[in-house]
């Protein structure tokens, strides 16, 4: 067999977006682009809003956005040094858990989808009050683009317009998932089909959307907090 080639491609931008309530106001304009961690959380009923004498428990959550520099892969493919159609071609997406003694949820599933909309990382780093107003955030993907539906929730076909892609010409279902039983595991998922399709031009090179799965986002439980190292982490 030929030489085994191993490459580590680093993220060139990453952040998370949230609609968390801070002092009674949703921090939808907050940006955490240069924060040291990528926090995934979902709060149910921590904030209650009263409307027509009814108390309505609010869902507050975050979603992670990450983009990797695929240029080395484009070059290797162009030079014929790798064949993305060959079964030996594999791409794993890896995020490192950052456990700092905080409470961590267990028994949850994380979904990874390719992004349709490109995002800008931004310069925010306040993860306590989300006061750094910058793009991207819960409302906008970048300076000139708002999300199709706020919070990056508009699903679309690869050639359609939306926030994230659920299927394409070559991939019936783009979703890649991992279940976390203890809660402190690293994320390690096989994204070969997504990267192959991106190199071929079947998917846009916009990055990934990493979230709790739909069932968790819509149930009446709290999942706080799953924390990964960002590209700005010191360690």
C-alpha positions in Angstrom: 0.0 0.0 0.0 1.0 3.6 -0.4 2.1 6.0 2.2 -0.3 6.9 5.0 -0.7 10.6 5.1 -2.0 12.3 8.2 -2.9 16.0 8.4 -4.3 18.1 11.2 -6.3 21.0 9.8 -7.0 23.8 12.4 -10.1 25.9 12.7 -9.7 29.4 11.2 -12.8 30.7 12.9 -15.2 29.5 15.6 -17.8 31.0 18.0 -21.2 30.2 19.5 -24.4 32.2 19.3 -27.0 32.4 22.1 -30.4 34.0 23.0 -29.7 33.7 26.8 -31.5 36.2 29.0 -29.2 38.5 31.0 -31.0 40.8 33.5 -34.3 40.2 31.8 -33.1 41.0 28.2 -32.1 38.4 25.6 -28.4 38.8 24.7 -29.1 38.1 21.0 -26.5 40.7 19.8 -23.7 39.3 22.0 -20.6 37.9 20.3 -18.0 35.5 21.8 -15.8 35.1 18.7 -12.5 35.2 20.6 -13.6 33.5 23.8 -11.5 30.5 25.0 -14.3 28.1 24.9 -17.2 26.9 22.8 -20.2 26.5 25.1 -23.2 24.4 24.3 -26.1 24.8 26.7 -29.9 24.8 26.9 -31.9 26.3 29.8 -35.5 25.5 30.3 -37.6 27.7 32.6 -34.7 29.5 34.2 -36.4 32.6 32.9 -40.2 32.9 33.1 -42.1 35.5 31.1 -45.7 36.5 32.1 -48.2 37.1 29.3 -51.9 37.6 29.8 -51.5 36.3 33.4 -49.9 33.1 32.2 -46.3 32.3 33.1 -44.4 30.9 30.2 -41.1 29.1 30.7 -38.5 30.3 28.2 -36.0 28.2 26.3 -32.5 29.7 26.2 -29.8 28.0 24.2 -26.5 28.2 22.3 -25.3 26.8 19.0 -21.6 26.4 18.0 -20.3 27.5 14.6 -16.9 26.4 13.3 -14.9 26.6 10.1 -11.7 24.8 9.2 -9.0 25.9 6.7 -9.5 23.2 3.9 -6.9 24.8 1.6 -4.3 22.0 2.2 -6.9 19.5 1.1 -7.9 21.4 -2.0 -4.2 21.5 -2.9 -3.5 17.8 -2.3 -6.6 16.9 -4.3 -5.6 19.2 -7.2 -2.1 17.7 -7.2 -3.5 14.2 -7.3 -1.9 13.3 -4.0 -5.2 12.3 -2.4 -8.3 10.8 -4.0 -11.4 12.0 -2.1 -13.4 9.3 -3.8 -11.2 6.5 -2.4 -12.4 4.7 0.7 -9.0 5.4 2.3 -9.9 9.1 2.5 -11.2 9.9 6.0 -11.9 13.1 7.8 -12.7 13.3 11.5 -14.0 16.4 13.3 -12.5 16.7 16.8 -13.3 19.2 19.5 -11.6 18.8 22.9 -13.7 18.9 26.0 -12.8 21.5 28.6 -13.9 20.4 32.0 -13.3 22.9 34.7 -15.3 21.4 37.5 -18.5 23.0 36.3 -21.7 21.0 36.1 -21.9 19.0 32.9 -25.0 17.3 31.4 -25.0 13.6 30.6 -26.9 11.4 28.2 -27.2 13.8 25.3 -26.7 13.8 21.6 -24.9 16.4 19.5 -25.7 16.9 15.8 -23.3 18.3 13.2 -24.5 19.8 10.0 -22.7 21.7 7.2 -23.4 25.4 7.2 -25.0 27.0 4.2 -24.4 30.6 5.4 -20.8 31.9 5.9 -20.3 33.5 9.3 -17.8 36.1 10.7 -16.1 35.2 14.0 -16.2 38.6 15.6 -14.1 40.0 18.5 -16.3 39.4 21.5 -15.2 37.5 24.5 -17.6 38.3 27.3 -19.2 35.0 28.2 -20.8 36.2 31.4 -23.1 39.0 30.3 -22.7 38.8 26.5 -22.2 42.6 26.3 -19.8 42.5 23.4 -22.1 43.4 20.5 -20.5 42.2 17.3 -21.2 39.9 14.4 -21.8 37.0 14.3 -24.6 36.6 16.8 -28.0 35.1 17.3 -29.5 37.5 14.7 -26.8 37.8 12.1 -24.3 35.5 10.5 -22.0 38.3 9.3 -22.0 42.1 8.8 -24.1 42.0 5.7 -26.2 38.9 6.3 -28.9 38.0 8.8 -29.7 34.4 9.5 -32.5 32.9 7.4 -34.3 32.3 10.7 -32.6 33.8 13.8 -30.4 31.4 15.7 -29.2 29.6 12.5 -32.2 27.4 12.2 -33.4 27.5 8.6 -32.6 24.1 7.1 -32.1 23.9 3.3 -30.9 21.8 0.4 -27.3 22.5 -0.7 -28.4 24.7 -3.6 -31.1 26.5 -1.7 -30.7 29.5 0.6 -30.8 28.8 4.3 -28.6 28.6 7.4 -27.5 24.9 7.4 -27.7 22.1 4.9 -29.7 18.9 5.6 -29.2 17.2 2.2 -27.3 17.7 -1.1 -27.1 16.2 -4.6 -24.7 13.5 -3.3 -25.8 13.2 0.4 -29.4 12.2 1.3 -28.9 13.2 5.0 -25.9 15.3 5.9 -26.4 15.0 9.7 -23.5 13.4 11.7 -24.2 12.7 15.4 -22.5 11.6 18.6 -24.1 10.5 21.9 -22.3 11.5 25.1 -23.1 9.2 28.0 -20.9 10.7 30.7 -20.7 14.2 29.4 -17.0 15.0 29.5 -16.1 13.1 26.3 -14.4 14.9 23.3 -16.4 15.3 20.1 -15.0 13.0 17.5 -17.2 12.4 14.4 -16.6 11.2 10.9 -17.3 14.1 8.5 -15.7 12.4 5.4 -18.9 12.7 3.3 -19.3 16.4 4.1 -15.6 17.2 3.4 -15.6 15.2 0.2 -18.7 17.0 -1.1 -17.1 20.3 -0.1 -13.9 19.6 -2.0 -16.0 18.5 -5.0 -18.0 21.7 -4.8 -21.3 20.0 -4.0 -21.4 21.8 -0.6 -20.3 25.3 0.1 -17.1 25.7 2.2 -19.0 27.5 5.1 -18.1 25.3 8.0 -20.2 23.4 10.6 -23.2 24.0 12.9 -22.8 22.0 16.1 -25.9 21.7 18.4 -27.8 19.6 20.8 -30.2 17.5 18.7 -33.7 18.8 18.0 -35.3 16.6 20.6 -33.1 18.2 23.4 -33.5 21.7 22.1 -37.3 21.3 22.3 -37.8 19.3 25.5 -38.5 20.7 29.0 -35.1 19.9 30.6 -31.9 22.0 31.2 -28.6 20.9 29.8 -25.8 23.1 31.2 -23.0 23.2 30.1 -21.0 21.2 27.6 -17.8 23.1 27.0 -15.2 22.6 24.2 -11.9 24.4 23.7 -12.0 27.1 21.0 -9.2 28.0 18.7 -8.4 30.9 21.1 -7.9 28.6 24.1 -4.5 29.0 25.8 -3.9 25.3 26.5 
